[in-house]
């Protein structure tokens, strides 16, 4: 829980310029770890702490995503996502090579099944080319089976640079690298407030106060609360969307060689039900995209009163519901029916209907920024408050883009007045 109350005596107490840390990074997901790495790379000897509410790195979005290294096809040219995804993918592959982390450039097909989806495929092709996606090409129906023998469609885009990796393994490698550089990790500390006074920030946590000259917020599902507690406005608000996946049973012949995606709904920042191969050999179907009432609702019935209240009282939630209620009804039906999820994937990979799925499944929760006017924010959102910088929206492809996003963020941090005011320039 983030406490937004201010201590009237904080300014006098904080006027002491000696802080225990130069920088505190809040959040040990892959983005927070990448930002910490970039800071210590540029500023050897910097006193840096990483604060994390959980007991280890990469617990939430980093540890529950699809493991895809995206190539940059989907994103609006000129956006941060477009610029940072393509660069970030190249940096991610380089990092994995340097640290012995297994990955595959297995490629992705985005498949159109009907004439009405061809316009969407055209738009994705134009975006991909504008974004410099390596090797992107249009594929005719007769060529689809050459790439994915079990796939069918009217036309497709093939992105050979798209890959798969275990982002939890990347996060652990970053943790080791940071530890070797002298970075201190503080696990089990929920940040409850940030108070600025003079050249120092007091970071109030569930286990006491910590002092730092500058604070970087990479709090993922809780990023809006940290930003507001540091003096930022309430817009945008994080609303949690749960994505559920089914795992196919083991099969003698591989169902897919790589990744197969549908043409997504252009009005939503979600990519639809896709067939994903993972580095451990699993093949999953999903995800759903269901609005839930807890920011850690990995089990569908999990509800947190504060999370539910903040979502339900946010004006954007009701405006979004009025705009997308049909999509919402479809997602509820899909989340409630394994058969609907399998059938959605079987439209373009028919074999998944015959293989069957394992009991259980997996899930993740996406931190989606929602504007007061009901718009789902479809780009990375960075914000500054006195002495603090925040990543307020970092959904997919944040893991792919993490190393490039860290470059961007640290460029902005070190050019900011807050960095200079903290005496760190």
N, C-alpha and C positions, 0 to 999 in steps of 0.2 A: 504494500500500500504506500502511495506517495502522499506525504503530508505537506500541504501547501501553506501552513501557518508560518509566519515570520517571527523571529525572536527580535524584539526591539533593541536588545543589546548586542546583536550580531555584528554591527558595524564596528563598534569599539573593540570587540574581541578579535575581529578579523584584521584589524589594522596592522597587526604584526606581520611584516613581510616574509618571515621565515615559515614556509610551508614544508610539511614532511615530504610532499611529492610536488614535482613540477606539473604533472598531468595525471588526472584520474580518468580512465576510460570505463564507462558504465556499460556492462554487457560483454559476455565472453562467448557470443556467437561468432560466426565466421567474419562478419563485418567488423565487429569490435576488435577482434584479434588482428585482422588485417590492418586496421587503423593504428593499433598499438605498434605493430611491426614497422609500418611506414614511419611513424614518429621516431622510434629508436634507430632506424636506419639513417634518417636524416640528422638526428641529434644524438650521436653516441654519448653515453654518460647521462642522459636525461633520467631523472627520477620519475618513474612511471609505475602506476598501480592499475590493475584491472579488477573491477568490482563485479561480482556475479551473484545473483540471488540463489542459484542452484549450487550443487556440490561439485560440479565439473563443467568443462567447456561444452558448448554445442548441444545443449539439452533440448532446445525448443525447435525453431524453424530449421536450424542447421542440421539437426539430427533426425528430422522428420520429412525432409523433402524428397523429390524424385531422383536425385543424384544425376540430373542431366546437366551437361555443359552446353548451354545454349549458344547458338551462333549469331543471333541478332536479327532474325528474319522478321519478327512480329512488330517491332517497335517503331513509333512515329519518327521519321528522320528529323534530326535536330534535337530530339529529346535526350535527356541524360541516359536513359536506358539504351537508346540506340548507340550513343557514342561510347558508353562504357562497357556494353555487353561484348561487342566484337573485340575490343582491346582486352577486356577482362578474360575472355576465353583463351586468348593467346598467352596471357600471363599465367593463367591457371595451369595450362599444359606445361609451361616452362617450370613452374613451381613443383609440379608433380614429378617432372623429370629430375629436378635437382634433389628432391627429397625421397626418391624411390617409391612414390605412391602410384599404385596401379590405376590405369585408366584405359579406355578404348575410344578411339574415334570411330564409332560404329555407324554414324550417319542417321539421318532422319528423313522420312517421307511425310509430307503434308498432303493428304489425299482429298480430292474433290469427288463426290459421289453423284452429283447431279449438275445439270446445266446452270441452275441458279447459284451454285457454289463457285462457278468459274470466275465470276467477277471478284469474289473474295480472294481466290487464288492469284488472280492478276494483281490485286492490291498488295498481297504479301510478296509477290515476286518483285514488284516495284520498290517496296520498302527494303527488301533484302539487298537489292542491287545498290540502292542509295546508301545503305549502311555498310557496304563493302563486305558482305558475307562471302567467305572464300568458297569457290567452287559451286555456287548455287546454280541449278539448272532446272528447266521445265522438262517434265517427263510425260510422254504420251501414255495412253492406256496400255498399249502393247509393250511398253518398256518397264512398267511397274514391276512385273513378275521377275525381271532380270535383277532387280535390286532386292525385292522382298517377294519371294515365290508364293507366300501365302496371302498376299495382299491383292485387293481388287479395287478399281476405281476408274473414273472417267479421265482424270489427269492428276498430276501431282507435281510438287516441288521437291527436289532432292537436295538436302544440305549435308554433304559428306563431312563437313567440319564439326558437326554436332557430335558430342560424345557423352560418356558416362563415367562417373567417378564416385567414390565414397567421400562426401564432404565432411563426415565426422573424422575420417582419417586425416584430412587436410587440417581440420581444426586442431587435432592433437599434435600434428607437426608444427603448427604455428605456436601452440602452447610451449612445446619443447624449445623452439627457437627463441621465444621471448624469455623463457626461464634462463636460458644460457646467456642472454643479454642483460640479465639482472632485473628484469621486470618482476614485480611482486603481484601475486594473485591472492585475492581475498574472496573466498567462496562463502556461500551462505549468508551474504549481506544484501538485503533488500534496501535500495536507496529510498529514503523517506522524504528527502528534501534537499535542496541546494540553496545556500544563502551566500550572497556575495557581499564582501565588505573590503574596501581598499584593494589590495593586490592579491587577496586570498579568497578562496571559496571554502566554506564549511559544508562538507557533504555529510548529511545526517543519515545514518544507516540503522538497520535493525540491531546492530551490534556496536553502536557508538559512533562518535564523530570522527571524520578524517578530514585533513586539510590538503588542499592542492591549489596551485596557482591557476590552473585551467582545468575545465571538465569537458569531456566529449561524451555525448549520450548516444549510445548504440543499443538501445534497450528493447528493440524489436516489438513484441506484443505489448509492451508497457511504455513505448517511446513517447506517446502523447502525454502520459501522466508526468514523466520526468521533465518534458519540455514546459508544461504548464507550471510545474513546481519551481522552474527556473525563471519564470516570468514571461513565457510565451503565451500567445492566445490559444483558445480552445480548438480552433479550426486548423487542421483537420483532426477528427477523432478516429482512433483505431477501433474498428469493429472486427471481431474474429469470425473467419469463415473456416469451417472444418472440411477438410478433404479426406475422403475415405478411399482406400484402395483394396482391391481383391488380388490375391496371389494365385496364379495358375498352378495346378498340380504339375509335377515333373512329367516330361514328355520325351519320348525317344527322339523325335525330330523337333528341332527348334521351331517354335511358332513364328518368331520373328528373328531376323539377324541383327536388327538395330531398334529404331524407334519409329512408330507409326502414329501420326496425329491426324485428326480431322481438320477441316477448315473452321476456325473458331468464329463465334458470334462477334462481329466487329464492335458491338455496343458494350461488351463486357470485358474486363481485364482477366478473363480466365480462358484456358485453351481447350476446354472440352475433354471428353473421355478419350484417353489415348492408351496405347499399348507400349509398355516400357520394359526394356531389358536392363538388368542391373549388373554391376560388376561381380556380384556373388552368384550369378546365374539365374536368379529369380526373374520371372516375368509378371508384371503387375498390370491391372486394368484400373483406370481411374484418372483423376479423382472426381468425386462429387465436389460441390461448392455450396455448402449449407451454412447459413448464418446461425451461430450458436451463442449460448448465454454464459460462456466462460472463456477466458483467453487461453486456457490450457485444457480445453474440452476434447481431449484425445478419446475419451469415452463419451458417446453422444448424450448420455443422461447427466453428465457432469455439469452443474450449474453453480456459479458464484454470484451471490446477491449483488455485490457492487458492480461486477462486470455487466450483469443483466440490466441493472438500473441505469448505468451510464449509456448503454446501447439504446435502451428503450426511450430514454428522455432526450436523446440527441435528435434535433429536428431533421437532420439529414437521413436518419434511419427511416422515418415515415415517408419522406419524399422519395427515397430510393424504393421503398416498398410499393408506392403508387406507380412508379415508372416500370419496375421490373417484376411485378407480381406474377405474371405468367411464367417467367423463368424461375421464380422462387417456387412455384407450385411444382414445376417439373423436377427441380432439385430435390424437393421433399419426397416425391414419388421415387426418384432414383435412389436416394439414400435409404429408402424403406424396402427396396427390392433388389436383391442380387441379380435377378433375371434381367431387369431393365439395364443394369450396368453392363452385364455381359452382352446383351443384345446391342447396346450402343457401340461396343468395340467390334462385335461380329459383323457389323455392317460393312466394314472395310478389311477385317481380318477374320474370315468366316470360321477358321479352325478353332478360335477361342471358345466357341459354343460347344465343341465336342470334347475339349480337354478337361473341363471341370476346374473348380477352384478349391483351394485348401480351406479348412475351417479357420475361422477368425479373419484376419486381415490386418491392415495397418492404417494409420491415419496421421494427419498433421493438421496444424492450425495456422492459417495464413493471417498475418497482421495486415489488414487492408485499411488504408486511410480513406475516410469518407468525409466529404465536405458538408458544410452546413446546408448547402443547397441541394444535397442529394447526389452529387456527382461522386462516382468512385474514382479516386485519384489513380491515374495510370502511369505515373512517372515517379522516380525517386524524388523525395522532398527533403531538402536540407534547410536548416534554420539556425539563426544565431540569436542568443540572448547574452546579456553582459557576462563575459568570462566563460561562456559555455557555447558549444556547437552541438547540434542535434541532427541525427538521421531520423526524420519523422515518418518516412514511408520508404520501406525497402523490401517489397515483395519480389517474387521472381522477375528478373534473373539476378537477384542480389547475390546469391552464392557464386554464380558464374562471374559476376562483375566485381566481386569483393575486393580484389587486389587493385583494380582500376578505380573503383569507388574510393578506396583508401587514398590513392594518389590525388584524386579530385578534392576530397575532403581536407586532407592535410594542406594542399595548396591554399584552400580558402581559409583554413584555420590560421596558418602562419602569416597570411596577409591581412588578418583581421585586426581591428583596433583592440579587441579584447586580449589577443595574444601579446600585443605590444604593452598594453596596460598592466598585464601580469608580469612584465619584465622578462619575457621569454624571447624577444626578438634578437 
